[in-house]
Amino acid sequence: MIRRIFSAGTAILASVLLLAIALPQLWYPLWFDQGALAACADVLRHGGALYRDCWEVRGPAAVLAYTIPMLVSPSPVAIHAFDLLWQVFTALLLALLAHRMFGLRAAVVAAVLYWLTYASINFFAAAQAESFANLFFVLALYAGWTATEIAARPSQRTAWLTISGFCVGVLFWFNYSFALGGLVPFGIILARVAQRRFSQPASETTTRSAVAPLRVQPVLLYLLGALAALVFGLALFAISGTLPSLQSQITYNIAIFHNVPLSARLDWLRTTFWEEIVAFVSNGNTPTAGFKDTVTQLSLLGRGYPFVFALMLMGLVAGLFRRNARSATWYGLGYFVVAVAICLWQGHFYRYLFLIILPAMALLAAGGLAEWQYAAGHAGLRRISILTTVIAVLFFAGATVGLIAAMLPWVRDAYDNVVVQRKSTAALYQESRLAPYSSLAVELNQRTTPLDRIVIFSDVPAIYVLAQRPNGTRFPYLRWAHAAGSDAIRDEYTQQFLDDLTRSRAKYFVVTRTNYPWQEANFIEVLKSMTAVHDYVERHYHYIGENGPFLIYERNVTQGADQ
């Protein structure tokens, strides 16, 4: 009894400590990607339709995920709280997968490593489409593995096969390239079909030799599950009358995909992929990792990642040589390889894309720790096994210490500002690099009513959410204006932008100065290159001042209807 109480107390204490490491994310601001998703979620929250009323390059599932916390509160804190809760379920689901593949110890290790790798990411990487998609990646793998491993009734296998395929279909709606993740469960299903592992259980009136293996049905069920998710998504767009808007968005994605040649993708893989991983590990994702320069970055033991990679290699060596773990090891390796391939396939090479690799890393590392412990049962290898087990445990300790240390400065900063000084969230944002976002949002909110529309001609979509004012166009950001991948698409979107601006009669039109929101950004020149839009702004708006890097233009109140 005392032992159980002690174990339960230890588990609770460890859970509290793990949760505390991630709490600083609650006060992360919204930068470009989070701001875009939040802006579109806000449009949906007010009854609008995705792509028709708010254009976004990513799939609709990420926007729908953002809509859930914004129904409670449109604040960044609510978004990040929901994101962390989502990651709790992802870590637990990954633990279930690791437990089924490698055992109980692996379950604990996988959950802890995934949570810590996610808890220690930079603010730009948090609450991304990849963050929410990870749960469906893991669920697809778990369902596929369970369907091929359990000795259960055919109805249970039918359910798991369908669920696995359905999750792959959902991944498509997060990011079209994520559907490649379906290759992993599909591979294990095909392997089991080839091994005649799918068969009806023998009944009292049949002999085992008379049982016919089901060769086609498992594959068909998996594909039907994926098709169901795709059809369901298309039906929602059809019901809302926005299929043409979805088609336009897919056309844009195809254009920017083909804008990156295969040679460039392969060159990135051959020459800079490892550099990108190192940069992700060191900074979170970008050279401007910390949104607050006052917080000193702490890098101890390589932030734990070298030990995670070492455990992965140990797991591959042990798992591929142990017959009972070989299939599970190949499955985990396939997950890792496909995740890397998806990063390569997208061709953009943003470092936050590595988020989809984190569960695969944690799974393989957990297998590495577990497999060497199982190897200790071989008498001839007992000494070697004990040594490797000790090394694996030390690697796990190094990984956890390094990952936790990376977040300690942020934990201390959050505690000092939120608990000791009791600063508001708005005050915290004013101390960060994104202070101009908050300053402009406050001014626009004070100058307008909730019905007034504003237009921010730049790539700072978070301002719409912070100001809680509707966008005067369907475009929360203008990246397409200089990276459309096609002149025809750029011209089409420019006309749509002008039509929206003319129709909405936005009260304020704001453009950013040169080199903001990033170096070499020049949205003033982009505006001038869109001649029709520039001429319209010149006729119907007048300059009233600036707010930091933002130039503010107000609509002429004395003029009549737009010409």
N, C-alpha and C positions, 0 to 999 in steps of 0.2 A: 504493500500500500504506500509506504513512504517513498519507495523507489518510483512508483508511478507518479506521485505528486511532484517529486523532484524533476522527473522527465518532462511533465507537463509545464512546470514552472520554467524550466530551461527553454522549452520550445516557445513559450509566450514571451520571455525576455528577448530571445533571439529575434522573434518576429517584430517586436517593438523597435529594436535596434535597427533592423533592416528597413523598417518603415521610416524611421527618423532620418536615415541617410538620404532618402528620396524626397523628403518634405520640402527642401528648398525649391524644388521644381514648381511648387504652388505659386511662387512669386516670380516665375519667369515671365517676361513680357512676350507679346506676339510679334514675331518678325514677319518676313515675307510670306512663307508658305502657310504658317498658322493663321496669319492675317487674312490670306485669300480664302482659306477654308472657312474661317469664322465669318467673313463677310457674306459668303454665299449661304452659309447656314442661317445667318440672320435674315436673309431674303426669304428662305424657306419658312423660317419661324413666323414671318409676317404674311404667309400665304402665297409667296411667289413660286416660280418653277425654275428648277436648275437648268442652266445653259440658255434658256430663253430670257430669263430675267437676271441671271447672274452667270457670267461665263467663267469657266475654270478649266485648266488644262488636265487636271487629274480626273479619275473616274468618280462617279456619284457617291459611292459607298463611304468615302472619307468625309464628304460633306454631310451625309446623313448621320455619321458618327458624331460630328460636331454639333448637329442640331439637338441631340439628346441633352447635353449639359446646358445648352443655351436656352432650352425651354424652362430651365430652372433659373438661370442667370446668364446674361450676355457678357459676363466678366471673364478675363483670362484665368482668374483663380478657379472658376468653375470648370473651365475647359481642362486645365492641367489636373485638377482633382479627379475628373472623370477619366482622363488618360491614365493616371496612376492606378485607379481602380481597375481599369481594363487590363493593365499590365499584371496586376495581382492574379486575375483569372488566367492570363496567358502563362504566367509562371507555374500556376497550379496544374494547368493542362499539360504543360511541358513535363512536369513531374510525373503525371500519369503515364505519359508516353515513355519516359525514361524508365519508370518502374516496370512497365510491360516489356521493355526491350532489354534492360540491363539489371533490374532489381531495385530493392528499396533504397540502398545507399545512393545509387545513381539518381534516384528521384529527388532526394534532398539536394544533392550537389547541383543538378541541372537547374532546379528552381532558384537556388541561391545565386548561382553564377549569372543566370539570365537577369534576375532582378537587379543585381549589382551592376552589371554592364549597362543596363538601361537606366538605372538610377544615377549613374555617373556621366551621362551624356550631356552635351552642351545644350543651351537653351534653344539654339536653332534646330536641333535634331528632335526635340521633344514634340509629342503630339502631331507627328507626321502621318501621312497615309500609311507608311510602312509600319508605324507604331501599332495601328489598329489592325492592319492586315496580318500581322504576326500570329494573332490568335487563330485566324482561319487557316494559315499555313500549318500550324501545329495540329489543329483539329482535323484537317484533311489527312495528315500523316497518321494521326492516332486512329482515326476511323478506318483508314486503309490497312494499317498494320493489324488492328483488332479483327477485322473481317477475315484476314488471311491466317490468323494464328489460333483463334479460339475454336474449341470443339463444341460448337453450339448448334442450335436448331437453325435450319435454313432461313427462317424469318429474321433471326438476329443478324445473320450475315447479310441478308438483303438490306436491312436497315443501315448497317455500317457502311456497306458499299455505296449506297445511295447518298448517305451523309457525306462521305468522302468526296464524291463527285460534286455534290451541291456546294461544298466549301470551295472547291476549285472554281466553280462558276461565280461564286461571290468574290473571289480574288480578282477575277477579270474586271469586276465593277469597281475595285479599288484602283487598279492600274492594269491596263490591258496586258502588259508584259508579265504580270504576276501569274497569269494562267499557266505559264511554263512550270510553275511549282507543282502542277498536276502530274508532271512526268514521274515524280518520285512514287506516289502511291500507285499510279498506273503501272509502273515498272514492277512493283512487288506483286500486284494482282496478276500480271502476265506471267511472272515467274512461278507463282503458285498454280496457275492454270497449266503451265508446262509440266509441273511436277505432279499433276493430278491431285492436288490438295483440296480442290473444291469438289466435294461429292456429297450426295445425300446420305445421311446416316442409315445404317442397315436397320430394317424393321424386323419384327419377329417372324415374318413370313418370307423374308429374303435373306440370302446369304451375302456376305461381304463381297464375294467375287462377282455377284450379279449387280452390284451398284455401279451405275454409269456416271463417270465424272462430268461435271458441268463445265464445258469449255467456253461457251459463249456467254452464258448468262451473267457471270460476274463482271465481265468487261462491259456488257450492255447496261447493267444496273449502274455501274460507275458513270458511264457516259450519259445515261438518262438523268442522273442526279445533276451533272454539270449543265446539261441542256435545260433542266427545270429552272435553275438559277438564272440562266441567260434569258429564258423566255419570260420569267417573272419580272426581271428588270426591264425588258423591252415593253412588257404590258403596262408597267407603270408610266413609262414615257408616252405610250400610245394613249392611255387614258387621259393624261394631262395635255395631250396635243403637242408634245415637244419632240417628237421623233425627228423632224427636220433639224432642230437645234442640236440633237445628239449626233446626227449624221455630220453636221458641220464641224462639231468638236472632234469627231473621229478623223475627219479629213485633215484637220489641222495637225493632229497627233501623227498621222501617217506622213505628212509633209515634213515635220521637224525630225521624225525618225530617219527618213531617207536623206535628210540633210547632213547626216554624219556617215561618211563612207565606212565600209567594213574595215578598210586598212587602218583607219584612225582608231577603231575599236580594238583591233588586234595589237596595234602599237601601244595603246594604253595598257593592255593586259601584259605585254612583254616588258615594257620599260618603266611604267610609273605605278602599276597596281600596288606593289608593295609600299611604295612611297605614300600612296594615298591611305593605305591601312595604317601606316605609322602616324600620318597626320591626323587621322581619325582618332587613334588611340591617344595621341599627345594633346590634341586640342578640342576634341569633340567632333569637329567636322570642318571648321574653317579657320583661317589664320586669325580672324577676330573672334576667337572662341568665347572669351569672357565678355558678357554684356556690361560688366562693371570692372573698370580698370583698378579700382581700389581693393579688389579681392585678389590676394596673391595665390597663384596657381601652385599646387603641391603635386609633384610627380615622384612617387615613391614606388620602387620596384617595377618601374615601367608601367605604372597604373594597373598592374596585375595581368595585363594582356600576354606578355611573354610566357607566363606560367599557364595561362589558359591554352595557348598554342602548344606548349609542351605536353600538357595533359591530353590534348587532342591526338598528338603523334603517338603517345604511349597507348592510347586507346585503340588507334588503328593497328599498331603492332600486335597488341595482345588480342584484340578482337578478331583479326583476320587469321590468326593462328589457332584460335580456339573454335572448334566446330560449332558448339552450341551458341556462340556469339557472332559467328561469321555473317549470318544473314542480317542481324541487327546492325552490325558495324557497316556493312555495305549500304544499308538503308540510311543510316546517319550520314555517311560520306556522300551519298547521292543528294541528300538534302543540302549539304554544304556546297557541293559543286553546282547544283542548280541555282542556289542563291547567288553565288558568284556570277554565274552565267546571266542571270537576270540583270545584275548591275552592268555587265558588259553589253547586254542586249539593248538597254535603254539609251546608251550612247551619250548621256549627259555628264556622268561621272561626278555628280554631287555627292559629297561624302556622307550625307545622312542616308543615302541609299544603303549603306552598310548595315543599317538597322535590321534588315531582313536576314543578315548572316548571324546575328547574335544568338537566336535560339539554336541554330545548327551548331555553333561553336560550343554552347553550353551543353548540348546533348552529347556531342562527341567527347568533350572533356569529362563529363560525368561517366561515360562509358569507360574512359581511360582509367579513372580511379577505381571503378568497380571491377573491371576485368583483371587487374593485377591482384586484387584481393581473392578473386576466384581461383587464380592460378596457384595460389598457395597450397591448394589441395594436392598438387603433384609432389610426391615425396622426393623425387630426384631433383626438383627445382626449388625445394623449400627455402634454402638460403637466399637464392636469387630472388625468389618471390617476395620474401620478407623485405629484402632491400628495396626492391622496386615499389612495394607497397608503401614503405616509409617515404620514398622519394615522391610518390604520387600524392601522399597526404601533405607533404611539405609544399609541393606545387600548388595544391588547393589552398593551403594557408597563405602562400605568397600571392595568389590571385585575389583572395578575399581582402587581404591587408592592403594591397595596392589599389584595388577598386574603392574600398572604403576611404582610404587616405585622400583619394582624388576629390572626394566630396566634403571632407572635413572643413576646409576653409569656407565653403558655401553654407554648411550647417551652422558654423559659428557666426557668419555674417547674418543669416536669417534669424538666428536666436537673438542676436544683439539688436537688430532693427525691429523685429516684430514683437518679441517678448519683452525685452528690456526697455527699448525706447518707444515701443507701441506706435510705430509709424504706420500710416495708411498705405494701401497698395499704390495709390496715386503718387504718394511721396517717394516710395521706393522706385517707381518708374522714372521719376524726375532725377534720380541719382545715377541712372544708367545711360548707356550710349543711345538708348531709344527715347531719351527725354524729349526731343523735338516732336515725336509722335504725340505724346501726351499734351504738350503745350498747344499744338495746333488743334487737337481734338477739343480741348477745353474752350479755346477761342471760338471755334465753329459752333460748338454747342450753345455758347452764350449768345452768339449773333443770330441764331436761327430758331425756328420752332420745329417740333417733331415732324411736321409735314413738309418742311423745306428740304430740297435736295441739294447735294453738293457733288462736285466732281474733283477728284484728285488725279491729275495727269502725271502719274509716276508709278513706281512699284512699291507703294506703301499702303496696301489694302487694309491693314489693321486700323487705320484712322477711322474708317467707316464704323467699325465696331466700337472703338473707344469714344467717338463722338455721338454714337447712336443716332446717326442721321442717314437717310436713304441715299443711295447712289443715283446720280442723274443719268447714268448709262448702265448697260449690262456688264461693263468691264471693270472689275475692281482693281485691275492693274493693267499695265501697258506693255508687258514684255513681248507680246505678239507684234507690236509695232516695229520692233527692230530684230525679231527672231522668229518670223512667221514661217520660214522655210519655203515660202511661195509668194510671189508678187500678187497673184490672183487672190489668195486668201487675205493678204494684207489689205488689198483694195476693198475686198468685201467687208472686212471688219471695220475699216475706216469709214465706210459709208454707213454701217450700222451704228458706229459711235456717233457720227454726225446726226443721224436720224433720231437717236435717243436723246442727244443733247438738245436738239431743236424741240422735240416733243415735251421733254421734262421741264425745260426752262429753269435749270438749276440756278440757285441763288448765288452760289460761289463756285468759281473755277480756280483751282490751285495747281501750280506747277512747281517742280523742285529745281533748285539751282544746279549748276554743273558740279559733277563729282558727288552727287547725293541721289539715292541712298547708298551708293558704292562708288569707288573710284572709277573714273572714266564714264560714268553715267552722264548723259546729256539730253534730258527730256525737253529742254527748250528747243534744241535742234530737231528732235523728233517731232515736236509740235509744228515747227516751221515746214518740215518735210511733208506733213499732212495738210496740204494747202487749203483744202476746203474747210477743214476744222479750224485751222489757224485764222482764216479770214472771218469765219463765223464768230470766233472769240473776240477778234479785233473789233467787229461791228457791235457786238451786243454786251461786252464786258469792259470794265475799266479797272485799272490798277488802284488798289487802296492801301497797300502796304505789304509787309513781310512778317513772317514769324519764324525766326531761325532760318533754316534752309528753304523755306516755303515762300513763294510769291503768290499773293492772294489777289484775285480779281473778283469784283462784285458785278452782278447783272445790272444793266442800266434800267432804272425804275421808271423812267419817263417815256420809254419807247413803246410803240404799239406791238401789234402781232408780228411774229417772225416772218421774214420774207424768204 
